[in-house]
Amino acid sequence: MGLAPLALIISGNRVIGGGVMAGLFSWFWRRLGRVKRVCARQAEEGGDRLLVANCLSCAEALALTVDLRKPLYFLACAKSSSAGRLARWLGLVRLRVVEKDAAQALSERVVMLRQKGYLVCLCVDGLADDEVEKIVRRTRSNVIPMAALPYARLALGRNFRHFSHQGFDVTVGVCYGAEIKTMDFTAARLRRDLMEMLSRVVESHPGLKKHLAEASVRGLKQKMFRTVAIDTYVHGKKFSGGILLALAWLLAEKLETLTDRERIGVVMPPGVGAMVSNLACVLIGRTPVNLNFTMGRRANEISIKQAGLDFVITSELVVKRMADFPWTTRRFDVVEWLLSLPKAEIFKRWLKVIISPASWILEDLDVPPRGDNAEAGILFTSGSVGDPKGVPLSHRNILTNIAQITAILPNNFIPSVLGSLPTFHSFGFTVTLWWPLVGGPRVVTCVSPLETVKIIEAVEKYRLALMITTPTLLRNYMKKATPSQLASLELIVTGAEKLPIPLGREFEEKLGVIVCEGYGMTEGTPVISTNLPDWMRVENGIRPPRARVIGSVGRPLPGVAVRVIKPETEEELPINETGILLYRGGNIFNGYLERPAESEQVLRDGWYVSGDVGRVDENGFLYIEGRLSRFSKIGGEMVPHGVIERHLLEALRLTMDEEFNVVVTGVNDAKKGEVLVLLTNRELGRETVLQTLVKRGLPNLWIPRLIRFEPNLPIMSNGKIDLKTCKQLAEETALTMTK
């Protein structure tokens, strides 16, 4: 952390003590770095109090030593990944690393150090849950959870150097939690508190207040001559950072002459045209509104009205293919404009990009120094279970999620990503559009995620490392790809719907690529959690020995906090109990567009009430049972559609084929309130369904009463099952059966 000069001046254990050396230490630290208190709480001194942190680097330990202004001693076990970092600075902080019988030895140390008047800070990284609980019980400690994070260690500083502080500045964010009494202490409670405090520390990072335009300009400047995007639609044409910035700058100037509206619609498939259009809007302080052109005319009419659009960026090719789209009064063909640009003009602007410092470009474009909570983009929910809702995403939301993603998937591990998801999809918008633009991995774009063969060819040709897709589309790759074609992939992340366990295992066995299930939503910008390959671990709460648990959607990203509440009473539920999931973090949106009442319902004291039903296990892994809207109340019992689907797929896929799929939905029933309807793309008798579900231990209430054979289950453009259309089909079936 740039603290080596201190080692020459301060030595031994005298650092923590009083006198001249302590004064010198404090004087140097407060000039080279500083502590930013994120919460109002103070770590109170007392003989029975124990500070507990997840892991501590040298910078964090030094910052705490100065901030608390009292004799402080650090304890850690040898298995801690941070103990080694601290051990290298034994001359700066008091640290004891215990190698054997950690719980017993650490307990004895805590008691001994208290008797000597020290405030003890225990690093629980590397300790099992039961070991942590034994230490607290044996020492009769009241625990004060503590989260600290050097801002430079967040991905914004580590991977995107343009977010780092200028000069020799080492800032550490610190948050102290509420005291946990000895008798109330559990490792699960500690993990939850550490997760929430880390979320607050991450939210306080000054880099997250920056403007997305500034982040993009500096990110593209860093890759001036390196390829940032490859567009397969234009025969694999490569675009460097300098060219992308030059084109976006020229388009930004053009847009200023065409419209003065604050929001500009974008109707484009994935590709450089969509990237340049979104970037150009942000460069001049306008909000790009990426419209979901697959939702149908009525849904898009609602979206356009909500956003107040009268101007759309698109291309005539798109217009011809979507005759039923409710086009605004004015539209601009960005493809034709790009093709008509004189090469001399592009060269001149590219040259200006090269010779101009980023600060000059930002000044020329009049980019404000802060974006923070201002709108940076608007997306609309898919409308799969109702009318679409506008979700404004702020500069802070997008930059936070990029930092969180990069913290677990750094560029040296993921040098390239497939960009086939449309930009009206939250994953396509953040992960495959803005992440590459601000300095993330190279993106290779394909027009549609449904073009399986073309995507396989792109993966093989451009040696892609990361693919984001859905379980439905995963089956297509398993059917048409060979192991050699996908050999470059380090990881496939699936989302949008539950990943059937047999499908994931079969894919890995057949094609040799790790498949990890993730989870997110538009309101979360979108990534909330993901599994990772087992050799990767995430710093967020007490870390488990594994980074992936099959059946879960992984552990929350660093800076994302999770709570589970009971639907009826809204009381917080303990570990492993199922309820409504709540999230907080810098990536959580600030409210729906023009819908204050709905925003108030889902945003409470900084927490987003997701409407998803799930639980968190003892190791911090998140499990999703389904949307609250995907539960039917039958006979007073909440019946989860997703669980029924999972059991049918796991039990029957071996006797069917790999494309076999089912959807369960509920329709109104006069006698029971709701009745379950099963839609299946293969002929399936009710007796088979009944025997299968009974054999797997499901109660009679959970067995679908009606079955409809639908050879082509409705799928949206992002590869997700169209639940809205499925419900309409189920209602038709119920109506027919009751006549």
N, C-alpha and C positions, 0 to 999 in steps of 0.2 A: 504493500500500500504506500510505498514511498517513504517509509519511516526509518530506513537504515541509518541516517545521520544520528538519530536518537541513541542508537546502540553505542556510539562512540563517546557519548556524553554521560549517559545514564547506565549504570551497571549494577548487577546483583539485585538483592532483595530490597535495597534501599529505596527503590522507586516508589513502593507503596507506603513507606513510612513517612513521618513528618520531616520538617527541617528543610535545608537548602535544596537537596536533590528533588524532593517532592515539589517544591516551588518551581525549580527549573523545568521539571517534567510538565507541570501544568502550563507554564509559560509557553513552552515549545508547542505543546499539543494545540493550545487555543489559537496559535498562529498558523499551524500547518493543517489543522482539521477542526471540526466542531461537532457537537452533539445537538441534534434537533429532537426535542421532546415532542412526540406525536400526541401524547395524552397528558392530562392534567395530573395524573397520579404520581406520587413520589414513593420510591422504595423505602419504606420505613425501617428504621434500625431496631433490632430487638433480638434477644438471645434465642428465641425459638423460631425465628424467621429464616427461611431458606430461599434464596433467589434461584430460579430454575430457568435455563435457556435450552433451546434445542441444540444449537451448535454455535461456536464462537471462533471467529478469526481473530488475528492479532489486533486489527483495527477496532473490532467491537470490544474486545477486552480492555484495550487502552482507553477507549472512550468511556466505558463504564467506570473505570478506575478514577478518572478525573471527574466525571459527572456526579458520582455519589459522594466524593470528597470524604471518604472514610476507609479504614483498612479493609481491603477486599481480597479474598482468596478464591481461586478457581480450582475446581475439581473436575476430572474427566476420567473415563476408562480408556484403556489402550485401544479398544475397538472403535473409538470415536474418530471419524474422518477429519475432524477439526483439531483434535488433540495434537496431531503432528505439526500443524501450522502454528499452534500456540507454543509448542515445545521449542521451536526454533528461536523463540523470543523470550526464553526463560529469564533473561536479564531485565526484561521490561515489566513482566507481570508475575505475580505469585501463582504458580500452577503446580498441582500434583496430579500425575497420571498414574492410575492404578491398573495393574496388569492382571492379577488373579483374584478370584472371589470378589468380584467388583462390588456387589451389594454390601457384603460384610465390611470390606476394607474402606469403602467410601463412607459408610455409616460411622465407623470409628473415627475417620478423619473429620467428618462434620462436627462430631461432639468435641473432639480435641481442639479444633480451631475456634469453636465458639468460646470455649473456656479461656482462650487466649485473646478474646475480644474482637475476632474477625467477623465480618459479614461474609458468608460463604455463598458462592455462585456455583451451582451444579450444572454441568453440561450433560444432558441426558442422551445425546447422540451416541448410538452404539449400545445403549442399555435396553434390555427387554422391559416390557410393561410391568411385569411382576417384580423385576429388580428395582425399578423406580418406586413402586409402591412400598416395597420392603424398606428402602432407605428412608422414606418419609415416615413410616410407622415406627421404625426403630429409633429414629432421632426425635420423634414427636414434634415434627416441624410443621409450622404453618407456611404454606408455599406461596411465594409471589412469582407468578409467571412473568417472564421478560423476553421480549422480542427485540432484536437489534439487527440492523442491516446497513452495511456501508453502501451508499447509493451507487458507487462505482461497481459494486458486485452484481447489481441488477443488470439484466441483459442489455438494457439501454446504454449502460456504460461499458459493459464488457464487449458486446458485439457490435454496437453502433457507436463508434467513437465520437461522432458529432453530437451525442447527447451528454458526453462527459463534462464535468466541470472544467472550466478553464484554469490553467495554472496549477499550483501545488495545493489543491484543496481536497481534503479528505473529510467528507461529511458522513456521519453515522446517524440514521434514524433510530430512535429508541422508544419503546412503548412498554410501560409497566402495567400488569394486569391487576385485577382485584384479588385480594388475599384469599386463599383457599385453606380453610381450617383442616387440621390433621384428620379428623373423623370424616370429613366430607370429601377427602382427596381420592381421586381415581386417575389413572393414567389417561383414560379417555377424556375426562374433564380437562386435564392439562393440555392434551392435544388440541381440543376444541378451542381453548383459550389462546394457545400459542398461534393457532391458525387465524383467529380473528385479529390478534394483535399484529401479526405479520401483514395481514390485509391492510390494516391502518397505516403501517409503516410504508408499504409499497405505494399506497395512495398518496402519501406525502412527498414522493419523489419529484423534485423540481422539473426533471426532464419531461414529465407527463403533462406539464402545463404548456408545452411548446405547440406551435402551429404545425399541422400536418403538411402544409406546403413547405415549411422550412425543413422538416424532417426529410421530405422527398427530394428537395433541391440538394441538400447536403449528401443524402444517400446516393443520388445519381451522379453527383460530382465525384464521389469516391470511386465510382465505377465508370469513369468517363470513357475509357476505351475498352471496357470489359462488357461482355454480353449480359444483359439484364433480362431480355425476353426473346423468345423464338416463337414465331407465329406459323403454325403448320398450315393455316388456311392460305397463306401467301407463299407456299412451297418452302417452308422452313427458313424464311428470311430472318436474319439476326439483327437485333436492335441493341446498340450499346447504351449505356447510361447517358452519354452526351447527346446522342441522336434523339432519345426519348424526351429528354428535357427540352431540346431545341424545338421539337414538334409540338410539345405541350405548350411551350411559351408562345409560339406562333398562333396556335389555336386559341389560347387565352386572349390574345390581343384581338383576334377575329370575333370571339364571342362578345367582347365588350362593345363592339359596334353593332351587334345583332339584337341584344336584349339587355335590359337593365333589371330584370327580375332576379330576386335573391336565390330562387330555386330553378334548376334547369333539369329537365327530364333526360334520361339516357336509356335508349332502347337498342342495345347492341349485344351480339353474342360474345363469348369470351374471345379475346384477342387484343392486339395492340391498339386497335381502334377504340375499344372500351377503356383500355388503360389510359391512353392519351386524353380521351374525353373527360374522364373523371379527374385526372390530374389537372387539366386545364381549368376546370371549374374551381377547384380548390385554390389554384394559384391566384385567382382574382377574387377570392373570398366568396364565391357562390357555392351553393349546396347541390351536389349531384344527387338526383333522385332516380335510382335504377329501378325501372318498372318491370314487374314480372309479366312478360307478354304471354305466358302460358296459362294464366289464371282465367281467361275468358273476358268477354267484353264488359259485362256488368262489374266485375271485380276491379278491372282497370279504370272504368269510369269513376268508381268510388275512390280509387287511389289518386287519380289525377285531380279530382275535386278536393280531396283532403290536402294535397300538397300545393294547390293553387297554381298548377302548371298551365302555361300557354305556349311553351317553347320546348321542343324535344330534339336532342341530337340522335341521329340514326343513320341509316343508309337506304337508298332506294331498293336494294336487293331485299332488305328486311321488310320494307313497306309492301313489296309485291307478294311476299310470302305470308303476310298477315293482313289480309284484306278486311278482316272483322275487327281489327284493333281500333279503339276510339282515338284516332290521332288528333293531336291538338291543332289549333289554327295555324301554327307555324312550326316548321321542322327544318333541320339542317342536315344535309348529307355530308357527314364527316369523311367518308371513304372517298367520295368524288373530290372533295376539297383537298385531301391529302395527296391524291394522285395528280391533281392539277398544280400543286405547289412547284414552282421553278426550282431546279436543283441548286441554282446559284443562291437563291434565297435561303434554302435549308442550310447550305454550306456556310453562309455568312452568319446565320444564327448559331450554328454549331461552333463556329470559330469564336463567337462572342461568349458562348458557354464555357469554352476551354480557357480563354484568357481572363475571364471575369471571376473574381472570388465569389463564393456563395453569398456573402453579405451584400455585394453589389447587385447581384441578380434579385435578391429578396427586396432590396431597396427599390430597384427599378419596378418591380411588380407590386410594391407597396404592401408586402405581407406583414401583418401585425406581429409583434414579438410573442404574443400568446394566442393559443387557440382554446385551450382548457376545455370548458364545458359548452362552448359554442358548437352549433351544428357543423358536422363535417360530411355528413351523408345521410340519406333517408332510404330505408328499405321498408318493404311491406311484408307482413307475415303472409304465409302461403294461402290463407283462407281455406285450409283443408277441413276446418270444423266451424266455419263462420265467415263473416265479412272480413276482408283484410284490414289490418291495423297498421298505421304508419309508425315506424320505429326510428326516431332520429338518433343517430350515433354521433357522439361528440369527438373532438380531436383527442381528448383524454381517453375516451373509451377505446378508440382504435389503437393509439400508441401503447396503452396499457396491455391490451391483448397481444399485440405484437411482441412486447417485452416478455410477457408470460410464455408465449409460444417459443420464443428464441431461448429462454432460460432452460427449457427442456429439450429443444431441438436446435442446437447451435449450428451455425453455417458449416463448420468443419465436419459435422455429422450428416447434415442435409444440405448439400451444395445445390440441389436442383429439385423442383417440384412440378408436378403436372397441374396445369391450369385448365381444367375442362368444365368446372362448375360455373354456371352463369353468374354475372356480377350482381344480379338481383337476389342471389342466394348469399346469406351472411358469410358462409365459409369462402365462397368465391370472391366476395367483396374484400374481406380482411386478409385471408390467408394467401390467396393467389393473385391479388391485385396490389394491395398496399404493402404487404410484407416485402415482396421483391422491390417495390419502388423506394422504400426507405432504407434499403441496404441488405435485405435478406437474401434468400437463395435465388438462383436463376429460375425463371418460369418458362415452361413450354406450353403454349396454349393450343387447345383443340376446341372446335366450334361447339361440340355437344358431348356430354358425358355418356350419351347413348350410342356413340359411334365406337363400339368396342374394338373392332379390327384396327381402325386408325389410331386409337389410343395405344393399343399393344405395339403397333409399329413405331409410334413416337417414343414409347418407353425404351424399346430396343435400340432405336437409332440414336437417341440423345442421352442414353444412359441415365435415366431419371432415378432419383433416390427416394422420393416420397410421392405416394398417391393417396388422395382422399376420395373416398367413394362410399356407396351404400351397400348393404348386404344383398339387395336385389340385383345390383349391377355386378357384384362380386361373382355371382353364379355365371354370368356371361363370360367373364375373364377365365374362370376355371374351365369352361367348356371350349374356349377358342385359343387360349394361350399355351405356350410350352414353357418349361422351366428356364430354358436358355433365353427366351424373349424377355422374361421378367427378372433376369439374374442381377441386374443393377439395382433393383429396388431394395433399400434397407428396411423399409417399413411401409405397410399399408394401414391407414387409419379409416375405420368405418364409422358412420354416424347416421343420423336422421331416423333410424329405426333399429330395433334390437338385432344384434348379431347372433343368429342361432349357433350354439356351441359346436354342433357337428359340422356345420358349414365352415367355420373358422379352422377347425382341426383338419378337415378334408383338404381345404385350400393349402394349408401349410405343408401337409404331407405330399400333395400332388405337385405343387409349384415351388415349394421351398422358400416362400416369402412370409415373414412374420406379419400376422394380421392382429391389430390391436383395436379394440373398441373404444371410441371416444364419445363425448357428449357435449352438446351445446345448444344454444337457441339464439335467435336474432337479438333478443334483449340482452344477451351476454356478449355480444360483438364478434364471434359467437362462442368461443371455446371456453368451457367450464372445467372439463377434466378429460383425461385420456390415460389409457394403459400405455406402457412403454416396454421395449424389450427388457428382459429380466436383468441385463447387465447395466441398465441405467437406473438411477435413483433420483428422486426429486426432494429438494429441501423445502419441506412444508410440514410442520408438526413433527412428531416422533416418527422417524423413518423406518419402515418395515424392511425385512430382508429381501423382499421382492418388489419389482416395479410393475408387475402385471398379475392380476387375478382374473382368470377366465370366468365370465359371467357377470363381472362388474364392468363399470365404465371408467375404471381407473381412479386415480387420486386427483383431487382438485389441483389446479395449477397454482404455483406460488402466488400468493396475494389474493386468492379466492377463499372466502370463508363460507362454511355450510352449517345450517341448522335444520332440524327436523321438528315439525310441530304437529300436534294432533288436530285433525280437520275440524272436529266439533268444538273444542275448547280453546284451541291455539296455544295450549301449554307445550313447552319444549319437551321433546322425548329423548330418552337416553339412547346409548349405543345399541344398534341392531334392532331398534323398533321402527316400524314403517309408518310414515306420515307424509305431510306436505313438505317439500324441500324449499328452503329459503337460501338465497345467496347474497353476498355483498363483496364489493371489490371495485377497483377503478374501471373495470370493463363492463360494469352493469349500467344500463341506459338510465336516463333521467326522467322518462315518462313518454307516453304515447302522444302522437301528433293530434292536436285538437280534441283530445279525449281526457279531460282532467278527472272526471269521475272514475274512469277505468284505471287511470294512472294512480290515483289515490288508493284504489283497492289493492294494487299489486306492489306498491312501494311504501314500506312502513319503516320509519326510523333508519333509513339507509339500507334496508333489506328488501330484496326482490322476492315476492311470493310467486314461485314459478308455476304452480298448478300441476307440477309433476309429483308423482307419488314414489317414494323410495326410502332408502335407509343408508346409514354409514356404519361400516363394521369396525371392530376393535383396532384395526390397522389403518383406518382412515380411507378405505376404499368405498367408493360410492356405487350403489345399486339402484337402478331405475326400474320400477314396476310398471310404469306407464303414466299417461296423462290422467288427471282427475276426470277429464271428459271422456277417457277411454275406460271408465268403470261404469258398470250398470248396477243399479240398486234393485235387487230381486229378493223378495221376501225379507226385506230389512237388512240384507247383507250386500256389501260392496264386492262386486265380482270383476276382477281385472281381465280385460280382453287380451292383453299381451301375454299373460301367463298361460292362458288357454292355447293361444297361437303357438307359443314356444313348445308346449308339451306335444301338440299335434305334429309339429315339424320334426322334433327330435325322435318321435316314435315311428312316424310313417315315411320319413324321407328314404330310408333304405329300401322300402317296398315300392316306392314311387320312382321318381327320377330327380336329378339335381335341380330342375326348374320348378319342382312342386312348391306351391306357396298357398298360404291361407290368410284370410282376414276375418276377424270376429268383430261384430258391431252390435249395438243394441237399438231396438226400435220400441216405441211406445206400445203398451199392452194394457187394456182396460182392467184385467183381473190382477196381474202381477206387477203392474207398473212399467216393467220392461221385459222384453223377450230377446234372447240372444239369437243372432243369425250368423251362420258361417258361410263365407264366400270362399270357394276353392277353385283353382285353375285345373284340377284333375277330378275326374268322376270319383265321388266318395259317398258311400252309403251311410245312412244314419246309424245303422247297427255297428259299423266299423268305428265311427266316431265315438259312440257310446262305450263300446268295449275298451277302446284305447284309453279314453280319459278315466274310466273307472279303474282300469288296471294301474294307472299312474297315480291313483289315490285322490282324484278330484271329486268333490261332492256333486250330487245330482243337480243342484242349482246352477253349477258351472257348465253344464252340458248344453250346447246350442240346440234349440228346438227346431230351427229351420235351416236348411242347407240349400245353397244356390251354386250351381256349376257355372263358372264364368271363365272361359278359356283364356281370356286376356284381361287379367286384373288391371284396373286403371292405375297408371303410373304417371307422376308429374315429371317435368323436364329434368329435375334434379335427381331422378331415380328413386324418389320416395313414393310410397303407396299413397294414392289420392283418397284419403279417408272420407272426404266430403262426397265424392262420387260413389264410393263404396256404401255409404250410409243411404244414399238415394236408391241404389240397387236393392239394398236390404229392405227398405220401406216398400218398394214395389213388390218384392217377394212376399212380405208379410200381408200386404193388401190382397194379393192374388190368392194366397192360402186361406184367408179368412172369408173369402166370397163364396 
